[in-house]
Amino acid sequence: MKNFRLTILLLISSFISFEIFSDEPTTTVIGDVEATEVNHSEAFNQMKKMLGKWEGKTTQYTGSVIDTNSEFRLVSGGNTITEKIVEDGVEMLTTYADKNGELIVKHYCALGTQPVFKVSDVSNQSVEVKLDDSLSNYHPEHHSYVNSMKWTVNPKNTSSAVVDSTLYLEGKLRVQQSVIKRVK
């Protein structure tokens, strides 16, 4: 009887896991309205690997090391990922959603800017985005803003990742890196 219960439990958890990470559209019902999840871009599906809570350290361009944590959530019937990121106690928000079959990323930054990014490279282990000048309209001489971001999941341990980013501060391109681990 104990083995039977264990087998049933494992089957149920397998089906739930398959559904969460499936690339197949699922149906969301809001009241009487049925909304079908769209087929997502490769980059969106790769970003789903980041779902959950992460903690780690960010090394700033100055050499300072600060605490960072992120929570990636799937919202809007599975069509948008939100990331609440806190760096050294300062909260920011990033959204990830497909538009016309392409991942668009928007970062609501503590620098007071909201840069929009498009995918520049995607692989089985990483997603890299760069500023979309046509949607952002920022210039290094006049604005401070994030210029690029790249998430690389460790292929040997998918509970760890590196986030590389570049930002313009007072007209100069700066580089920083976060090393994070999944905590939930």
DRENZALUM-807533 format. One record per residue: x, y, z of N, C-alpha, C, O in turn. Coordinates in steps of 0.2 Angstrom, whole numbers, plus 5000, padded with zeros to 4 digits. Example, Ala and Ser with C-alpha at 12.3 -4.5 7.8 and 13.67 -1.06 7.14 Angstrom:
506649725039506249785039506649845039507149835042506449895035506849955036506450005039506750065040
This chain:
500449945000500050005000500450065000500350114997501050065004501450125004501750134997501850194995502050084994502350094987501750114982501950154978501150094983500650124978500550194979500450234974500550224986500450294987501050334984500950384981501650304985502250334983502250344975502350394972502050284972501950284965501450344962501550374958500850344965500350394964500650464965500550504960500950474970501250544972501750564967501750624964502150514965502650534960502350544953502550594949501850504951501550524945501150594945501250624940500850604950500550674950501050724950500950774946501550724954502050774953502450784947502650834944502450724943502750724936502350764932502550804927501650744932501150784928501150854929501150894924501250874935501250944937501850984935501851034932502450944935503050974933503050984925503251034923502750934922502750934915502250994913502451024908501751004916501251064914501651124915501551174911501951134921502351194922502851214917502851274915503251164915503751184910503551164903504051174898502951144901502751134895502751194890502551244892502951184884502951234879502251244875502151284871501851194877501251184874500751244877500751254883500351274873499851314875499351284880499151224879499151324885498651304890498151354890498251404888497551334893496951374893496951414900496951374905496851474900496651514906495951534905495751564900495551534911494851554911494851614916495051594922494551664914494451724918493751734918493451764913493351714923492651724923492351684917492451624917492051714912491751674907492151684900492051654895492751714901493251724895493751674896494151664901493851644890494351594889494951624885494851644880495551624888496151654885496651594884496851564889496851584878497351534876498051564877498151614874498551534880499251554881499451544874499351494870499851594872500151594865500851544865501051534870501051524859501651494858502151544859502151604856502651534863503151584865503851574861503951524859504151634861504851634858505351584862505251574867505851564858506351524862506651564868506851534873506751634867507051664872506551674878506851664884505951674877505451674883505451614886505451604892505451554882505551494886506151484889506151444894506751504887507351504891507251544897507551524902506951604897506951644903506451604908506551624914506051564906505651524911506051484916505851464921506651464914507151434918507351474924507551444929507251534924507351584929506851584935506851614940506251554933505651564938505851534945506151484945505651574950505851564957506151614960506251674957506451604966506751654970507551634970507751584970507951694969508651684968508951734973508651794974509551714976509951764980510651754978510951704976511051814979511751814978512051874979511851914983512651884976513051944976513151984969513251944964513152044969513352084963513952114965514052154970514452114960515052144960514952204955514952204949514952264958514852324954515552344951516052324953515452394946516052414942516652444947517252454945516452474953516852504958517252454962517752464965517052384961517352334965516952314971517052264975516452364973515952344979515552284977515352274972515452244983515052184982514452194986514452214992513852194983513252204987512752144986512852104982512252134991511752084991511252094985511052154984511052044982510552044977510051994978510251934980509452004976508951944976508451964971508252024969508151904968507651914962507151864963507251804966506551884961505951834961505651844954505351894952505751784950505451784944504751744944504751694947504251774942503551744942503251744935503351794931502851694934502451694928501751714929501451694933501551774925500951804926500551814920500751784915499951844920499551854914499451794910499451794904499151744914498951684910499551644907499451604902500151654910500751624907501151664901501551634898500951724900501151764894501651814896501951844892501751824903502251874905502651854911502351814915503251864911503751854917503851914920504051964917503751924927503951984930504551964935504551904938505052004935505651994940505652054945505752114943505552044951505652094956506352084958506552024961506752134957507452124959507652174965507452234964508052154970508252204975508952204975509252144977509252254974510052264975510152314980509952374980510552284985510752324991510152364994510152424996509552324994508952354998508552394993507952424995508752414987508352454982507952404977508252364974507252414977506852364973506752394966506652454965506852354961506652374954506252314951506152264954505952324945505552284942505752274934505952324931505752214932505852194925505352154922505152104926505052164916504552124913504852094907505252124903504652034905504851994900504151964896503751934899504051984890503451964886503651964879504052004876503251924875503351914868502951974865502351984867503252004859502852044855503052024848503552024846502552004844502651984837503151924837503551924832503151874842503551824842504251834844504751794843504351894847505051914849505051934856504551974858505551914861505551934868505752004868506252034865505252044872505452114873505552114881505052094885506052154883506152154890506152234892506452274889505852244897505752314900505952324907505752284911506452364909506752364915506552434918506752484916506252434924506052494928506652504933506552474938507052544931507652554935507652604941507352654940508052594946508152644951508552704948508552754952508852704942509152764939508652814936508852864934508052794937507452834934507352824927506952864924507652774924507452764917507152694916507152654921506852684910506452624909506752594902506352594897507352574901507552544895507152484893506952444897507152484886506752424883507352384879507752414875507352324879507852274876507552224872506952204872507952204867507752154862508352104863508852114865508152044861508651984861509151994856509052004850509851984858510351984854510651914853510951904848510551874858510751804857510451764862510251784868510251704860509951654864510251584863510351564857510351544868510551474868510151434873509751464876510351374873510051324878510251344885509851324890510751384886510951404893510951484895511051504900510851524889510851594891510351634886510251614881510251694889509851744885510251804886510351824892510351844880510651904881510251954877509951944872510152014881509752064878510152134877510552144882510052174872510352234872509852294871509252274868510052354873509552404872509252414865509652414860508652424865508352434858508252514858507752544861508652544854508752614853508052644851507852704853507752604846507052634843506552634848506052674848506552594854506052594859506252634865505852644870506852644866507152674872507352754872507152784877507652774867507852844866508252874871508152924874508752834873509252854878509852864875510052834871510252914878510952924875511452934881511252974886511952904881512452904887512652974889512852984895512653024885512853094887512353124891512453174895511653104891511153134894510753094899510353114903510853024899510552984903510952924906511452904904510752904912511052844915510552784914509952794916510752724912510352674910510652604909511252604908510352554910510552484909510652484901510152494898511152454899511252454891511252374889510952364883511352324893511352254891511252214897511552234903510952154896510952104902511052034899510752024893511351994902511451924900511351874906511751884911510851824905510751774910511051714908510851684902511551684912511851614910511751564915511951574921511351514914511151464919511751414918511951394913512051394924512551344924512251274922511751244925512551244916512251184914512351124918511951074918512851124923512951074928512551074934512451024937512351134935511951154941511451204940511551264940510851194937510351244935510051284941509651324940510251274947510151314953510651374954510551404959511051374949511551434949511551474943511551434937511651534943511751574937512151634938512351654943512351664932512751724932512351774928512151754922512351834930511951884927512451944925512751974930512651954919513152004917512752064914512252054911512952124916512552184913513052244912513552244915512852284908513252344907512752404908512152394906513052454910512552514911512952574910513652584910512652624907512952694906512852734912512252744914513352764916513352804921513752864920514352864918513452924919513752984918514152984912514753004911513852954907514252944900514752894899514952884894514852854904515352804904515052734904514652724909515252684900515052614900515352584906515952574907514952554910515152514916514952444916514352424913515252394919515152324919515052304926515452314930514552254927514452224933514152154932513952134927514252114937514152044937513752024944514052034949513251984943512951954949513051874948512951844943513151844954513151774954512651754959512651774965512151714956511551704960511351624961511651584957511051604966510851534967510051534968509851584972509751484966509051474967508951454974509251414977508451494978508351474985507651444985507451424990507251454980506551424980506251424973505651394972
